[in-house]
């Protein structure tokens, strides 16, 4: 029984750690992968196959099957105190050019940037397009709104106002860990409680 409970404790601890880290703030100054989205919304319409936008099962793992008005939501994106100076989106399309709109906290809110893109020649031939950004700081839900359809998106990236696109995410001033340490401590505490509870149960049986 002791061995089984130890395995259960470890499993729960790993689960709590994984789940907690999944909710840690996204660093926008590295490339944000399409799979990091918390929602792919198709309220504005679905593709001809009756389904909404999705992550394609290919080597690029891009967002595809996009129709006008669809959007991708990225929760808890941490732009830091310095903020962003530029936003870039990696697009592929053999069709006409269009635009991708960026908003925070509300997909119907005022956009803070609009990126115009041109045809790239193929569905999997990607090219970066960019637009300036100002006044964007702190942690927000990011909405990437596709005002035009017929495009694939492989990546999104912001450039920091004072450190370039490789700047690190803002660290938690209390822990210096960009907010991850509290979640790890929570997982460790949960494991300790389970372990102590298990010992008491073993003694009683």
C-alpha positions as CSV (number, residue, x, y, z in Angstrom):
1,X,0.0,0.0,0.0
2,X,2.9,2.4,0.8
3,X,4.4,1.9,-2.6
4,X,1.0,2.5,-4.3
5,X,0.4,5.6,-2.4
6,X,3.9,7.0,-3.2
7,X,3.2,6.4,-6.9
8,X,-0.2,8.2,-6.5
9,X,1.5,11.1,-4.7
10,X,4.1,11.5,-7.4
11,X,1.5,11.4,-10.1
12,X,-0.7,14.0,-8.5
13,X,2.4,16.3,-8.0
14,X,3.4,16.0,-11.6
15,X,-0.2,16.7,-12.7
16,X,-0.5,19.8,-10.5
17,X,2.9,21.1,-11.8
18,X,2.0,20.5,-15.4
19,X,-1.4,22.1,-15.0
20,X,0.0,25.1,-13.2
21,X,2.7,25.7,-15.7
22,X,0.2,25.6,-18.5
23,X,-1.4,28.7,-16.9
24,X,1.8,30.6,-16.5
25,X,2.0,33.8,-18.5
26,X,3.1,33.5,-22.1
27,X,6.3,35.2,-23.1
28,X,5.5,37.2,-26.3
29,X,9.2,38.0,-27.0
30,X,9.8,34.5,-28.2
31,X,7.9,33.0,-31.1
32,X,4.3,32.2,-29.9
33,X,3.4,28.8,-31.4
34,X,-0.2,28.4,-32.7
35,X,-0.7,25.5,-30.3
36,X,-0.3,27.9,-27.3
37,X,-3.7,29.3,-28.0
38,X,-6.5,28.9,-25.4
39,X,-9.3,29.3,-27.9
40,X,-9.8,29.1,-31.7
41,X,-13.0,30.9,-32.3
42,X,-15.3,30.3,-35.3
43,X,-18.3,32.4,-34.3
44,X,-17.9,34.5,-37.5
45,X,-18.1,31.4,-39.7
46,X,-16.7,28.0,-40.4
47,X,-14.7,26.5,-43.2
48,X,-16.6,24.7,-46.1
49,X,-16.1,21.4,-44.2
50,X,-18.3,22.7,-41.4
51,X,-15.5,23.0,-38.9
52,X,-13.7,26.1,-37.5
53,X,-10.0,27.0,-37.6
54,X,-7.6,24.4,-36.3
55,X,-4.0,23.4,-35.8
56,X,-3.0,21.5,-38.9
57,X,-1.3,18.1,-38.6
58,X,1.8,18.9,-40.5
59,X,5.4,19.8,-39.8
60,X,4.5,23.5,-39.4
61,X,1.6,22.9,-36.9
62,X,0.1,26.1,-38.3
63,X,-3.4,27.5,-37.8
64,X,-5.4,26.8,-40.9
65,X,-8.9,26.6,-42.4
66,X,-9.4,30.3,-41.4
67,X,-12.4,32.3,-42.6
68,X,-12.9,36.1,-42.2
69,X,-13.6,37.1,-38.6
70,X,-12.2,33.9,-36.9
71,X,-9.7,34.6,-34.1
72,X,-7.2,32.9,-31.9
73,X,-7.0,33.8,-28.2
74,X,-3.8,33.6,-26.2
75,X,-4.4,33.9,-22.4
76,X,-2.1,35.6,-19.9
77,X,0.5,37.1,-22.3
78,X,3.0,39.1,-20.3
79,X,4.3,42.2,-22.1
80,X,6.3,43.4,-19.1
81,X,6.7,46.9,-17.8
82,X,8.8,48.1,-20.9
83,X,6.1,47.0,-23.3
84,X,6.2,46.0,-27.0
85,X,7.4,48.1,-29.9
86,X,6.5,45.8,-32.8
87,X,4.3,42.8,-33.5
88,X,5.1,40.2,-36.3
89,X,3.0,37.4,-37.7
90,X,4.2,34.6,-39.9
91,X,1.8,34.0,-42.7
92,X,1.5,31.8,-45.8
93,X,-1.1,32.1,-48.6
94,X,-1.2,31.7,-52.3
95,X,-4.2,34.0,-52.5
96,X,-4.8,37.7,-52.0
97,X,-3.2,39.7,-49.3
98,X,-5.1,40.9,-46.2
99,X,-4.8,41.9,-42.6
100,X,-4.5,40.5,-39.1
101,X,-5.8,42.6,-36.3
102,X,-4.5,42.5,-32.7
103,X,-6.5,43.4,-29.6
104,X,-6.3,42.7,-25.9
105,X,-8.8,41.4,-23.3
106,X,-11.8,41.7,-25.7
107,X,-12.0,40.5,-29.3
108,X,-14.3,43.4,-30.1
109,X,-12.1,45.9,-28.4
110,X,-10.1,48.6,-30.1
111,X,-7.2,47.0,-32.0
112,X,-3.7,48.1,-30.9
113,X,-2.1,46.9,-34.2
114,X,-3.0,45.8,-37.7
115,X,-0.5,43.8,-39.7
116,X,-0.9,43.8,-43.5
117,X,0.3,40.8,-45.4
118,X,0.9,39.9,-49.0
119,X,0.6,36.6,-51.0
120,X,3.6,34.3,-50.3
121,X,3.0,31.9,-53.2
122,X,2.0,28.7,-51.4
123,X,0.0,27.5,-48.4
124,X,3.2,26.4,-46.6
125,X,5.6,29.1,-47.8
126,X,5.8,31.4,-44.8
127,X,6.9,35.0,-44.5
128,X,7.0,37.5,-41.6
129,X,4.9,40.7,-41.7
130,X,4.9,43.3,-39.0
131,X,3.4,46.5,-37.6
132,X,4.4,49.0,-34.9
133,X,3.0,48.8,-31.4
134,X,3.0,51.4,-28.6
135,X,1.6,51.6,-25.0
136,X,1.2,47.8,-24.6
137,X,2.4,46.7,-21.2
138,X,1.4,44.3,-18.4
139,X,-0.4,40.9,-18.7
140,X,-3.4,40.6,-21.0
141,X,-5.4,38.1,-23.0
142,X,-4.2,38.5,-26.6
143,X,-6.7,38.2,-29.5
144,X,-5.4,37.6,-33.0
145,X,-8.3,38.4,-35.3
146,X,-8.2,37.3,-39.0
147,X,-10.2,40.0,-40.8
148,X,-9.5,38.1,-44.0
149,X,-9.6,34.3,-44.6
150,X,-7.5,32.1,-46.9
151,X,-4.3,32.2,-44.9
152,X,-2.2,30.0,-42.6
153,X,-0.4,31.3,-39.6
154,X,2.7,29.6,-38.1
155,X,3.9,32.1,-35.5
156,X,3.4,35.4,-33.7
157,X,6.2,37.4,-32.1
158,X,6.5,40.8,-30.4
159,X,9.6,42.9,-30.2
160,X,10.3,44.6,-26.9
161,X,10.4,48.4,-26.7
162,X,13.8,48.4,-25.0
163,X,15.5,45.1,-25.6
164,X,14.6,43.7,-29.0
165,X,12.6,40.6,-29.9
166,X,14.9,38.4,-27.7
167,X,14.1,40.2,-24.5
168,X,13.0,37.9,-21.6
169,X,9.6,38.1,-20.1
170,X,9.2,40.3,-17.0
171,X,10.1,38.4,-13.9
172,X,8.0,38.4,-10.8
173,X,9.7,41.0,-8.5
174,X,9.1,38.8,-5.5
175,X,10.5,35.5,-6.9
176,X,12.5,36.5,-10.0
177,X,11.0,33.6,-11.9
178,X,8.4,35.1,-14.3
179,X,5.6,33.7,-12.1
180,X,6.4,30.0,-12.4
181,X,7.9,29.3,-8.9
182,X,4.6,29.7,-7.0
183,X,3.1,27.0,-9.0
184,X,6.0,24.6,-8.5
185,X,5.8,25.3,-4.7
186,X,2.0,24.6,-4.8
187,X,2.7,21.3,-6.5
188,X,5.4,20.4,-3.8
189,X,3.0,21.4,-1.0
190,X,0.2,19.2,-2.5
191,X,2.6,16.3,-2.7
192,X,3.7,16.7,0.9
193,X,0.1,16.8,2.2
194,X,-0.8,13.7,0.2
195,X,2.3,11.9,1.6
196,X,1.6,12.8,5.2
197,X,-2.1,11.8,4.8
198,X,-1.0,8.5,3.3
199,X,1.3,7.8,6.3
200,X,-1.6,8.4,8.7
201,X,-3.8,6.1,6.7
202,X,-1.2,3.4,6.7
203,X,-0.8,3.7,10.5
204,X,-4.5,3.3,11.1
205,X,-4.8,0.2,8.9
